[in-house]
Amino acid sequence: MSRLDLRLGLSPAPRPACGDSGAAQDAGGTGAEDGGSLGAGQGGAQDFGQFKQILEQGGIPGPETLDDVGFFNEHKIDLPKPTCTGDVCLHGLYGEMGNMISGTNCITVLVGLNTAIDITKLERPPLNLALVIDSSGSMEGEPMQYVREGLLRMVDALDPSDRITLVDFDSDAEVKVEYITGADPALVQAINNLEADGGTNIYDGLRTGFELMAAHADPGRQNRVVFLSDGMATEGITNDAKILAMAKGYSEQGYGLTTIGVGADFDVALMRTLSEQGSGAFYFLEDPAAVQEVFVEEVTAFLVPLAEDVTITADIVDNYILRAIRGTKLATVEGNHGAIEIPNLQLAHRETVDDNEDGRRGGGGAILLELLPRSGQPRVADVGELKLRYRHPVDKQYVEEVAAIQTTVAPDQIDLEQGVFDNPSSEKGFVMLNIYVGFDMAATRAAQGDLAGALNILDGLDAAVDGWLADNPDFDIEDDLKYIRMFADNLVAKGRAPTPTRPSPSPGRKTESTCPRGNVHPPPPRPTRRARA
């Protein structure tokens, strides 16, 4: 087993959010000084590239194109220095302020995971990796060139004990090499010989990759398929349900699957669902050149397990109501008890918020609890407790950690205009949640034909986020603001959105004691639009 310089990314559950319209789904948080530690993240979407691509092309994205897990993973999560005794440390960080959309009081608890482990001593299990590459005609030219370059970079990052299988598919699948080392010249030759031609038989390519990987499966290895495509299934079995059912059988045997979609025309829903089902990552790559980094990220980070069979539970005191859990696909809420299940955790790819040369993917993630004060009950400082339980990937022993949830000031001294946050992590998480909800609300209203309402939300959010950034410079939030403005500009450019005239609430103003569940009234007015850089 090898010692690597590591990198990676985290994930939601559908319920209404702080400041939302009832149509929004999820979002999560980040932010503090962490003493050099790395975040721990779950799989799923690593970006919200589809949403951004539509905006960059001058379009108006629908709410179905905004992936909450991907949105979280494009934000670097800096957490307090880990002090636990295990490999994964748990943090429960309280935050409360009027939300940035309507001003309504919003309470969040950022559930953060990081590690103090010395990454130079972390050993990655050897790989049994099947690479399944779309070589249909649409991959001709630059896309295939970037795939070759990305695969060759990946070869340089392999260890002598790793074993690689390469399958390409167009109208049918073809095995290029099977279970060989990265040092074998046949692997480099097979990569250089990849050519684009023919149709897109996703089922045959994926099935072949799974079969060959399973034939060499070893409990001492990471047994995984990495599947790349730029198109929709056009040949063979083209039904998504049948493709998913085939892949599910292998996932249930513990075999992982990471999916990479390139360009604008691949089956996003299929690729995302395949990755979630296979406990892997999903990448939406607007720019084919990004393929060059993704293959390396996979073998140097995502395939390094930090924890397995992860469970996080939250128990909130009766003075508050646990309203929702956001930031993970597998979460349940029963009364004031919440439970989260995560198949595995890996190290975060980005080490700092300024580590963005290769994009924002792999920032890590966070899970957010949304709370409400219970009517008739006094506010208390001891809000609840989080418990983490996971299996160590090497010795298979279970480890448990506990983190208290507490306010940092007396509840009767909380100033909602200024807000109260345990540290910058919980504050950035609060801002991220508001931005995600604002995007979702605007996309939903635009899809319903309420373009003026969509513009109102974006412009009010623009002013609030811009004001926050004046005191809290942050690359991720600055990039979010760029897309807030791009979305608004696209609405205006279409000539379909009249300028609203109704007044706006102050972003930090206290209105009522709960995060709004219905429509936000009144919508913010459109401020004077500044020149774009």
RODO-2510 file (C-alpha; in nm, 4 decimals, decimal comma):
residues 533
     n   res          X          Y          Z
     1     m     0,0000     0,0000     0,0000
     2     s     0,1189     0,3544    -0,0761
     3     r     0,1573     0,6871     0,0925
     4     l     0,0025     0,9668    -0,1056
     5     d    -0,0402     1,3393    -0,1157
     6     l    -0,4189     1,3286    -0,0876
     7     r    -0,7202     1,5266    -0,1967
     8     l    -1,1284     1,5123    -0,2204
     9     g    -1,5270     1,6145    -0,1418
    10     l    -1,9505     1,5780     0,0682
    11     s    -2,3652     1,5547     0,0264
    12     p    -2,8908     1,6408     0,1025
    13     a    -3,2473     1,5446     0,1903
    14     p    -3,5505     1,7231     0,0524
    15     r    -3,7411     1,9562     0,2895
    16     p    -3,7968     2,3355     0,3020
    17     a    -3,4990     2,5589     0,4018
    18     c    -3,4327     2,8784     0,5974
    19     g    -3,5714     3,1599     0,3868
    20     d    -3,7183     2,9305     0,1221
    21     s    -4,0406     2,9177    -0,0684
    22     g    -4,1255     2,5602     0,0140
    23     a    -3,9914     2,4564    -0,3261
    24     a    -3,6255     2,4660    -0,2300
    25     q    -3,4504     2,1483    -0,1334
    26     d    -3,1166     2,1832     0,0447
    27     a    -2,7775     2,3440     0,0988
    28     g    -2,4907     2,3492     0,3414
    29     g    -2,1976     2,5311     0,4953
    30     t    -1,8246     2,6014     0,5607
    31     g    -1,5639     2,8440     0,6824
    32     a    -1,3040     2,8816     0,9880
    33     e    -0,9403     2,8354     1,0704
    34     d    -0,8730     2,4690     1,1050
    35     g    -0,5114     2,4448     1,2079
    36     g    -0,4129     2,2660     0,8873
    37     s    -0,6651     1,9833     0,9057
    38     l    -0,8493     1,8381     0,6085
    39     g    -1,2229     1,7969     0,5775
    40     a    -1,3949     1,4614     0,5421
    41     g    -1,6563     1,4305     0,2693
    42     q    -1,9080     1,1882     0,1307
    43     g    -1,9652     1,1061    -0,2330
    44     g    -2,2311     1,2204    -0,4775
    45     a    -2,2138     1,5245    -0,7042
    46     q    -1,8891     1,7164    -0,6759
    47     d    -2,0135     2,0316    -0,8503
    48     f    -2,3252     2,2104    -0,9722
    49     g    -2,1826     2,2378    -1,3189
    50     q    -2,5063     2,1880    -1,5134
    51     f    -2,6693     2,4871    -1,3445
    52     k    -2,3621     2,7026    -1,4060
    53     q    -2,3248     2,5924    -1,7657
    54     i    -2,6795     2,6992    -1,8504
    55     l    -2,6139     3,0406    -1,6985
    56     e    -2,2830     3,0773    -1,8811
    57     q    -2,4621     3,0043    -2,2087
    58     g    -2,7136     3,2819    -2,1413
    59     g    -2,9974     3,0527    -2,0385
    60     i    -3,2336     3,0322    -1,7421
    61     p    -3,1813     2,7053    -1,5528
    62     g    -3,4678     2,5041    -1,4107
    63     p    -3,4680     2,3955    -1,0452
    64     e    -3,3992     2,0347    -1,1448
    65     t    -3,0541     2,1397    -1,2714
    66     l    -2,9417     2,2656    -0,9300
    67     d    -2,7924     1,9800    -0,7309
    68     d    -2,7657     2,0498    -0,3601
    69     v    -2,4841     1,8037    -0,2926
    70     g    -2,2844     1,9446    -0,5810
    71     f    -2,3443     2,2984    -0,4583
    72     f    -2,2069     2,2060    -0,1158
    73     n    -1,9031     2,0373    -0,2675
    74     e    -1,8030     2,3545    -0,4512
    75     h    -1,7433     2,5231    -0,1161
    76     k    -1,4347     2,4622     0,0956
    77     i    -1,5269     2,3649     0,4506
    78     d    -1,2728     2,4975     0,7022
    79     l    -1,3545     2,3698     1,0488
    80     p    -1,2097     2,4161     1,3973
    81     k    -0,8953     2,2224     1,4713
    82     p    -0,9772     1,8548     1,5272
    83     t    -0,9091     1,7399     1,8812
    84     c    -1,0837     1,4012     1,8910
    85     t    -0,9009     1,0732     1,9450
    86     g    -1,0283     0,9030     1,6288
    87     d    -0,9537     0,9584     1,2616
    88     v    -1,2758     1,1547     1,2044
    89     c    -1,3744     1,4455     1,4280
    90     l    -1,7297     1,5759     1,4665
    91     h    -1,8330     1,9402     1,5105
    92     g    -2,1773     2,0876     1,5835
    93     l    -2,1620     2,4636     1,5198
    94     y    -2,4581     2,6856     1,6102
    95     g    -2,5675     2,9823     1,4004
    96     e    -2,8660     3,2177     1,4175
    97     m    -2,9562     3,5303     1,2240
    98     g    -3,2257     3,6785     1,0059
    99     n    -3,1984     3,5083     0,6684
   100     m    -3,0670     3,6887     0,3603
   101     i    -3,3853     3,6495     0,1571
   102     s    -3,6734     3,7672     0,3781
   103     g    -3,5109     3,8563     0,7102
   104     t    -3,6946     3,5837     0,8982
   105     n    -3,5179     3,4313     1,1991
   106     c    -3,3223     3,1199     1,1049
   107     i    -3,1341     2,8754     1,3311
   108     t    -2,8828     2,6323     1,1809
   109     v    -2,6395     2,3800     1,3211
   110     l    -2,3502     2,3007     1,0909
   111     v    -2,2465     1,9368     1,1258
   112     g    -1,8827     1,9313     1,0185
   113     l    -1,6401     1,6418     0,9792
   114     n    -1,2620     1,6705     0,9573
   115     t    -0,9489     1,4820     1,0514
   116     a    -0,6155     1,5375     1,2237
   117     i    -0,4639     1,2367     1,0502
   118     d    -0,1142     1,2789     0,9041
   119     i    -0,1832     1,2355     0,5347
   120     t     0,1797     1,1404     0,4668
   121     k     0,1195     0,8281     0,6743
   122     l    -0,2234     0,7426     0,5389
   123     e    -0,2110     0,4274     0,3301
   124     r    -0,4422     0,3775     0,0367
   125     p    -0,5530     0,0224    -0,0387
   126     p    -0,4349    -0,0970    -0,3804
   127     l    -0,6788    -0,0488    -0,6645
   128     n    -0,8764    -0,2894    -0,8751
   129     l    -0,9994    -0,0168    -1,1064
   130     a    -1,1988    -0,0591    -1,4269
   131     l    -1,1974     0,2510    -1,6481
   132     v    -1,4920     0,2595    -1,8889
   133     i    -1,4507     0,5289    -2,1547
   134     d    -1,7080     0,6524    -2,4065
   135     s    -1,5392     0,6420    -2,7474
   136     s    -1,8472     0,7251    -2,9564
   137     g    -1,8248     0,9687    -3,2455
   138     s    -1,9229     1,2687    -3,0332
   139     m    -1,5986     1,2299    -2,8361
   140     e    -1,3902     1,2976    -3,1466
   141     g    -1,1359     1,5800    -3,1308
   142     e    -1,0602     1,7730    -2,8126
   143     p    -1,2786     1,5643    -2,5746
   144     m    -1,0903     1,2433    -2,6553
   145     q    -0,7585     1,4253    -2,6528
   146     y    -0,8244     1,5504    -2,2977
   147     v    -0,9368     1,2041    -2,1880
   148     r    -0,6115     1,0536    -2,3111
   149     e    -0,4091     1,3221    -2,1324
   150     g    -0,6088     1,2754    -1,8116
   151     l    -0,5611     0,8990    -1,8195
   152     l    -0,1888     0,9354    -1,8772
   153     r    -0,1628     1,1708    -1,5784
   154     m    -0,3521     0,9129    -1,3753
   155     v    -0,1009     0,6449    -1,4754
   156     d     0,1750     0,8578    -1,3217
   157     a    -0,0195     0,8672    -0,9932
   158     l    -0,0680     0,4893    -0,9699
   159     d     0,1213     0,2639    -0,7316
   160     p     0,2976    -0,0581    -0,8294
   161     s     0,0326    -0,2680    -0,6532
   162     d    -0,2592    -0,1088    -0,8437
   163     r    -0,4320    -0,3032    -1,1204
   164     i    -0,6146    -0,1335    -1,4071
   165     t    -0,8661    -0,2556    -1,6638
   166     l    -0,9511    -0,0315    -1,9588
   167     v    -1,2740    -0,0693    -2,1577
   168     d    -1,3956     0,1619    -2,4293
   169     f    -1,7407     0,1575    -2,5806
   170     d    -1,9189     0,3014    -2,8803
   171     s    -2,1792     0,0806    -3,0493
   172     d    -2,0433    -0,2023    -2,8350
   173     a    -1,7794    -0,2491    -2,5677
   174     e    -1,4180    -0,3512    -2,6287
   175     v    -1,1660    -0,4592    -2,3656
   176     k    -0,8370    -0,2794    -2,4269
   177     v    -0,6359    -0,4180    -2,1344
   178     e    -0,7348    -0,6244    -1,8338
   179     y    -0,5966    -0,6125    -1,4788
   180     i    -0,2469    -0,4852    -1,5519
   181     t    -0,0133    -0,2498    -1,3649
   182     g     0,0432     0,1128    -1,4504
   183     a     0,4021     0,0251    -1,5345
   184     d     0,2922    -0,2124    -1,8096
   185     p     0,3564    -0,0403    -2,1462
   186     a     0,0363    -0,1964    -2,2761
   187     l    -0,1700     0,0446    -2,0629
   188     v    -0,0108     0,3576    -2,2066
   189     q    -0,0366     0,2136    -2,5561
   190     a    -0,4058     0,1343    -2,5072
   191     i    -0,4716     0,4884    -2,3847
   192     n    -0,2900     0,6430    -2,6799
   193     n    -0,4885     0,4227    -2,9182
   194     l    -0,8300     0,5368    -2,7957
   195     e    -1,0266     0,6665    -3,0952
   196     a    -1,3784     0,8109    -3,1252
   197     d    -1,6336     0,6566    -3,3605
   198     g    -1,9794     0,4989    -3,3610
   199     g    -2,2848     0,5119    -3,1330
   200     t    -2,3252     0,5093    -2,7535
   201     n    -2,3971     0,1744    -2,5904
   202     i    -2,3838     0,2729    -2,2228
   203     y    -2,5291    -0,0535    -2,0954
   204     d    -2,2726    -0,2719    -2,2700
   205     g    -1,9794    -0,0535    -2,1649
   206     l    -2,0826    -0,0313    -1,8020
   207     r    -2,1750    -0,3992    -1,7758
   208     t    -1,8400    -0,5028    -1,9243
   209     g    -1,6500    -0,2823    -1,6817
   210     f    -1,8391    -0,4214    -1,3832
   211     e    -1,7923    -0,7821    -1,4961
   212     l    -1,4162    -0,7470    -1,5376
   213     m    -1,3733    -0,5573    -1,2121
   214     a    -1,5820    -0,8190    -1,0272
   215     a    -1,3814    -1,1023    -1,1819
   216     h    -1,0707    -0,9690    -1,0051
   217     a    -1,2423    -0,8413    -0,6894
   218     d    -1,0312    -0,8616    -0,3756
   219     p    -1,1420    -0,7524    -0,0257
   220     g    -0,7958    -0,6036     0,0261
   221     r    -0,8398    -0,3693    -0,2707
   222     q    -1,0596    -0,0763    -0,3647
   223     n    -1,2836    -0,2403    -0,6250
   224     r    -1,4365     0,0348    -0,8364
   225     v    -1,5503     0,1370    -1,1826
   226     v    -1,4904     0,4875    -1,3206
   227     f    -1,7326     0,5556    -1,6047
   228     l    -1,7034     0,8509    -1,8473
   229     s    -1,9510     0,9532    -2,1168
   230     d    -2,0492     1,2625    -2,3132
   231     g    -2,3819     1,1410    -2,4482
   232     m    -2,7129     0,9638    -2,4099
   233     a    -2,7599     0,5904    -2,4654
   234     t    -2,8404     0,5428    -2,8350
   235     e    -2,7649     0,1726    -2,8902
   236     g    -2,8152    -0,1529    -2,7037
   237     i    -3,0334    -0,1235    -2,3926
   238     t    -3,1205     0,2451    -2,3730
   239     n    -3,3733     0,2372    -2,0869
   240     d    -3,2356     0,4208    -1,7801
   241     a    -3,4231     0,1955    -1,5378
   242     k    -3,2612    -0,1159    -1,6839
   243     i    -2,9145     0,0431    -1,6763
   244     l    -2,9651     0,1422    -1,3121
   245     a    -3,0955    -0,2020    -1,2192
   246     m    -2,7900    -0,3695    -1,3721
   247     a    -2,5527    -0,1372    -1,1875
   248     k    -2,7460    -0,1724    -0,8613
   249     g    -2,6733    -0,5441    -0,8515
   250     y    -2,3004    -0,4737    -0,8467
   251     s    -2,3362    -0,1849    -0,6001
   252     e    -2,5150    -0,4163    -0,3569
   253     q    -2,2069    -0,6394    -0,3626
   254     g    -1,9990    -0,3470    -0,2375
   255     y    -1,8472    -0,2426    -0,5700
   256     g    -1,8142     0,1337    -0,6168
   257     l    -1,8926     0,3487    -0,9187
   258     t    -1,7785     0,7011    -1,0065
   259     t    -1,9335     0,8757    -1,3084
   260     i    -1,7944     1,1596    -1,5184
   261     g    -2,0170     1,3496    -1,7604
   262     v    -1,8467     1,5618    -2,0248
   263     g    -2,0041     1,8485    -2,2189
   264     a    -2,3722     1,9401    -2,2355
   265     d    -2,5474     1,6396    -2,3861
   266     f    -2,4927     1,3484    -2,1493
   267     d    -2,7682     1,1929    -1,9368
   268     v    -2,7215     1,3955    -1,6163
   269     a    -2,9938     1,2242    -1,4142
   270     l    -2,8644     0,8779    -1,5033
   271     m    -2,5008     0,9588    -1,4293
   272     r    -2,5807     1,1270    -1,0980
   273     t    -2,8062     0,8426    -0,9837
   274     l    -2,5504     0,5804    -1,0822
   275     s    -2,2843     0,7489    -0,8667
   276     e    -2,5141     0,7867    -0,5663
   277     q    -2,6208     0,4252    -0,5954
   278     g    -2,2566     0,3171    -0,6184
   279     s    -2,1292     0,5358    -0,3302
   280     g    -1,9043     0,7263    -0,5666
   281     a    -1,8516     1,0748    -0,7029
   282     f    -2,0327     1,2409    -0,9925
   283     y    -1,8597     1,5090    -1,1987
   284     f    -2,0348     1,7405    -1,4450
   285     l    -1,7517     1,8769    -1,6577
   286     e    -1,8603     2,1736    -1,8665
   287     d    -1,5068     2,2003    -2,0002
   288     p    -1,3586     1,8735    -2,1336
   289     a    -1,0148     1,9998    -2,0256
   290     a    -1,1189     1,9380    -1,6624
   291     v    -1,0953     1,5645    -1,7328
   292     q    -0,7199     1,6051    -1,6984
   293     e    -0,7543     1,6662    -1,3240
   294     v    -1,0487     1,4425    -1,2401
   295     f    -0,8815     1,1068    -1,3078
   296     v    -0,5919     1,2039    -1,0817
   297     e    -0,8308     1,3258    -0,8117
   298     e    -1,0040     0,9899    -0,8163
   299     v    -0,6941     0,7780    -0,7587
   300     t    -0,5269     1,0170    -0,5131
   301     a    -0,8253     1,1039    -0,2976
   302     f    -1,1668     0,9540    -0,3483
   303     l    -1,0331     0,6014    -0,3469
   304     v    -0,8690     0,6554    -0,0076
   305     p    -1,1266     0,5560     0,2562
   306     l    -1,1276     0,7442     0,5851
   307     a    -1,4337     0,5798     0,7445
   308     e    -1,6997     0,3252     0,6509
   309     d    -2,0589     0,2575     0,7586
   310     v    -2,0965     0,6073     0,9029
   311     t    -2,3932     0,7081     1,1186
   312     i    -2,4571     1,0523     1,2656
   313     t    -2,7456     1,1081     1,5048
   314     a    -2,8789     1,4379     1,6358
   315     d    -3,0883     1,4767     1,9499
   316     i    -3,2307     1,8244     2,0112
   317     v    -3,3759     1,9394     2,3443
   318     d    -3,7520     2,0011     2,3616
   319     n    -3,7057     2,3800     2,3737
   320     y    -3,6380     2,3627     1,9984
   321     i    -3,7880     2,1786     1,7022
   322     l    -3,5667     1,9835     1,4614
   323     r    -3,7279     2,0913     1,1356
   324     a    -3,4994     1,9477     0,8691
   325     i    -3,1623     1,7918     0,7867
   326     r    -2,9872     1,9153     0,4751
   327     g    -2,6700     1,8153     0,2978
   328     t    -2,7070     1,4395     0,2702
   329     k    -2,9260     1,2036     0,0713
   330     l    -2,9824     0,9492     0,3493
   331     a    -3,1381     1,1335     0,6423
   332     t    -3,4526     1,0909     0,8517
   333     v    -3,6212     1,3099     1,1129
   334     e    -3,8552     1,1704     1,3746
   335     g    -3,9604     1,4280     1,6305
   336     n    -3,6446     1,5839     1,7678
   337     h    -3,4237     1,2907     1,6669
   338     g    -3,2371     1,2918     1,3364
   339     a    -3,0378     1,0094     1,1791
   340     i    -2,7918     1,0276     0,8899
   341     e    -2,6327     0,7330     0,7115
   342     i    -2,3220     0,7708     0,4946
   343     p    -2,1648     0,4662     0,3222
   344     n    -1,8112     0,6041     0,3453
   345     l    -1,6038     0,9163     0,3980
   346     q    -1,2925     1,0303     0,2137
   347     l    -1,0509     1,3191     0,2538
   348     a    -1,1446     1,6530     0,1016
   349     h    -0,9634     1,7490    -0,2169
   350     r    -0,9229     2,1231    -0,1591
   351     e    -0,7017     2,2105     0,1345
   352     t    -0,7896     2,5813     0,1560
   353     v    -1,0491     2,8125     0,0060
   354     d    -0,7751     2,9569    -0,2179
   355     d    -0,6885     2,6098    -0,3477
   356     n    -0,8985     2,6573    -0,6604
   357     e    -0,6613     2,6489    -0,9547
   358     d    -0,8334     2,3355    -1,0841
   359     g    -1,1811     2,4634    -0,9970
   360     r    -1,3965     2,4528    -0,6871
   361     r    -1,4756     2,0809    -0,6996
   362     g    -1,3919     1,8742    -0,3950
   363     g    -1,4181     2,1469    -0,1326
   364     g    -1,5721     1,9032     0,1068
   365     g    -1,9202     1,9461     0,2396
   366     a    -2,1292     1,9930     0,5437
   367     i    -2,4621     1,8844     0,6775
   368     l    -2,6992     2,1430     0,8202
   369     l    -2,9697     2,0988     1,0797
   370     e    -3,2495     2,3535     1,0701
   371     l    -3,4107     2,4328     1,4065
   372     l    -3,7050     2,6401     1,5280
   373     p    -3,7661     2,7709     1,8811
   374     r    -4,0599     2,5812     2,0300
   375     s    -4,3531     2,8070     2,1091
   376     g    -4,4010     2,8649     2,4823
   377     q    -4,0588     2,7230     2,5726
   378     p    -3,7661     2,9346     2,6968
   379     r    -3,4527     2,9519     2,4870
   380     v    -3,1592     2,7554     2,6320
   381     a    -2,7863     2,7494     2,5621
   382     d    -2,7538     2,3689     2,5617
   383     v    -2,9291     2,2931     2,2337
   384     g    -2,8571     1,9232     2,1903
   385     e    -2,6007     1,6590     2,1074
   386     l    -2,4498     1,4922     1,8002
   387     k    -2,3111     1,1396     1,7931
   388     l    -2,0835     0,9926     1,5247
   389     r    -2,0248     0,6202     1,4780
   390     y    -1,8116     0,4696     1,2022
   391     r    -1,6061     0,1624     1,1130
   392     h    -1,2337     0,2032     1,0646
   393     p    -1,1466     0,0918     0,7074
   394     v    -0,8348    -0,1027     0,8132
   395     d    -0,8956    -0,2718     1,1495
   396     k    -1,2779    -0,2752     1,1001
   397     q    -1,3332    -0,1627     1,4598
   398     y    -1,6143     0,0829     1,5334
   399     v    -1,5321     0,4272     1,6695
   400     e    -1,7685     0,6735     1,8380
   401     e    -1,7460     1,0507     1,8914
   402     v    -1,9826     1,2951     2,0621
   403     a    -2,0182     1,6712     2,0098
   404     a    -2,2368     1,9096     2,2094
   405     i    -2,4474     2,1770     2,0383
   406     q    -2,4354     2,5005     2,2374
   407     t    -2,4878     2,8704     2,1796
   408     t    -2,1836     3,0885     2,2386
   409     v    -2,3864     3,3673     2,4000
   410     a    -2,6889     3,3628     2,6289
   411     p    -3,0029     3,3049     2,4180
   412     d    -3,1653     3,6269     2,5447
   413     q    -2,8657     3,8269     2,4185
   414     i    -2,8758     3,7113     2,0545
   415     d    -2,8909     4,0068     1,8147
   416     l    -3,0490     3,8804     1,4935
   417     e    -2,9282     4,1766     1,2890
   418     q    -2,5676     4,0955     1,3769
   419     g    -2,6262     3,7246     1,4146
   420     v    -2,4503     3,4795     1,6411
   421     f    -2,2199     3,2119     1,5043
   422     d    -1,9848     2,9716     1,6795
   423     n    -1,7117     3,0638     1,4310
   424     p    -1,6644     3,1556     1,0631
   425     s    -1,7491     2,7965     0,9616
   426     s    -2,1086     2,8206     1,0754
   427     e    -2,1438     3,1720     0,9329
   428     k    -2,0218     3,0704     0,5884
   429     g    -2,2532     2,7716     0,6031
   430     f    -2,5439     3,0035     0,6800
   431     v    -2,4562     3,2189     0,3767
   432     m    -2,4214     2,9143     0,1525
   433     l    -2,7636     2,7915     0,2565
   434     n    -2,9195     3,1262     0,1708
   435     i    -2,7514     3,1359    -0,1704
   436     y    -2,8607     2,7833    -0,2536
   437     v    -3,2182     2,8552    -0,1489
   438     g    -3,2157     3,1807    -0,3461
   439     f    -3,1004     2,9984    -0,6593
   440     d    -3,3667     2,7334    -0,6113
   441     m    -3,6447     2,9858    -0,5497
   442     a    -3,5442     3,1956    -0,8501
   443     a    -3,5219     2,8925    -1,0778
   444     t    -3,8592     2,7662    -0,9546
   445     r    -4,0321     3,0995    -1,0063
   446     a    -3,8795     3,1434    -1,3491
   447     a    -3,9988     2,7948    -1,4481
   448     q    -4,3493     2,8946    -1,3347
   449     g    -4,3382     3,2080    -1,5489
   450     d    -4,2860     3,4525    -1,2608
   451     l    -3,9748     3,6126    -1,4030
   452     a    -4,0156     3,9360    -1,2100
   453     g    -4,0366     3,7388    -0,8860
   454     a    -3,7239     3,5463    -0,9802
   455     l    -3,5378     3,8702    -1,0464
   456     n    -3,6582     4,0180    -0,7168
   457     i    -3,5116     3,7272    -0,5236
   458     l    -3,1781     3,7393    -0,7042
   459     d    -3,1351     4,1142    -0,6685
   460     g    -3,2193     4,1085    -0,2984
   461     l    -2,9768     3,8218    -0,2515
   462     d    -2,7145     4,0099    -0,4540
   463     a    -2,7264     4,3044    -0,2148
   464     a    -2,7128     4,0857     0,0970
   465     v    -2,4254     3,8673    -0,0272
   466     d    -2,2303     4,1666    -0,1554
   467     g    -2,2652     4,3297     0,1849
   468     w    -2,1460     4,0164     0,3629
   469     l    -1,8438     3,9870     0,1350
   470     a    -1,7381     4,3432     0,2199
   471     d    -1,6491     4,2178     0,5676
   472     n    -1,5778     3,8538     0,4849
   473     p    -1,3755     3,8080     0,1635
   474     d    -1,4174     3,4517     0,0392
   475     f    -1,3425     3,3084    -0,3049
   476     d    -1,6304     3,0591    -0,3055
   477     i    -1,8960     3,3130    -0,2089
   478     e    -1,7523     3,5676    -0,4527
   479     d    -1,7869     3,3083    -0,7278
   480     d    -2,1443     3,2379    -0,6168
   481     l    -2,2177     3,6093    -0,6431
   482     k    -2,0915     3,6057    -1,0013
   483     y    -2,3559     3,3453    -1,0862
   484     i    -2,6275     3,5302    -0,8933
   485     r    -2,5582     3,8307    -1,1156
   486     m    -2,5286     3,6194    -1,4276
   487     f    -2,8712     3,4668    -1,3557
   488     a    -3,0254     3,8121    -1,3050
   489     d    -2,8569     3,9507    -1,6164
   490     n    -2,9884     3,6587    -1,8224
   491     l    -3,3429     3,7383    -1,7104
   492     v    -3,2982     4,1033    -1,8025
   493     a    -3,1301     4,0210    -2,1342
   494     k    -3,4281     3,8123    -2,2370
   495     g    -3,6375     4,1287    -2,2091
   496     r    -3,9015     3,9388    -2,0190
   497     a    -3,8541     4,0595    -1,6640
   498     p    -4,0029     4,3996    -1,5659
   499     t    -3,8327     4,6020    -1,2960
   500     p    -4,0122     4,5505    -0,9622
   501     t    -4,0967     4,8470    -0,7410
   502     r    -4,1931     4,6960    -0,4038
   503     p    -3,9750     4,7573    -0,0942
   504     s    -3,7264     4,5098     0,0435
   505     p    -3,6781     4,3932     0,4022
   506     s    -3,3342     4,4479     0,5519
   507     p    -3,1272     4,1266     0,5127
   508     g    -3,0766     4,0982     0,8870
   509     r    -3,4203     4,2218     0,9986
   510     k    -3,6168     4,0080     1,2429
   511     t    -3,9717     3,9457     1,1248
   512     e    -4,1157     3,6307     1,2793
   513     s    -3,9775     3,3498     1,4917
   514     t    -3,9628     3,0794     1,2257
   515     c    -3,7990     3,0294     0,8881
   516     p    -4,0765     3,0982     0,6328
   517     r    -4,2522     2,7996     0,4825
   518     g    -4,4631     2,9752     0,2232
   519     n    -4,3962     3,2428    -0,0365
   520     v    -4,1643     3,5253     0,0613
   521     h    -4,3495     3,8585     0,0722
   522     p    -4,2746     4,1226    -0,0213
   523     p    -4,0034     4,0368    -0,2743
   524     p    -3,6959     4,2614    -0,2686
   525     p    -3,6692     4,5395    -0,5268
   526     r    -3,4043     4,5369    -0,7923
   527     p    -3,1144     4,7620    -0,6788
   528     t    -2,9176     4,9808    -0,9145
   529     r    -2,7105     4,7361    -1,1103
   530     r    -2,3386     4,8003    -1,0984
   531     a    -2,1096     4,7521    -1,3936
   532     r    -1,9790     4,3994    -1,4104
   533     a    -1,6079     4,3399    -1,4023
***
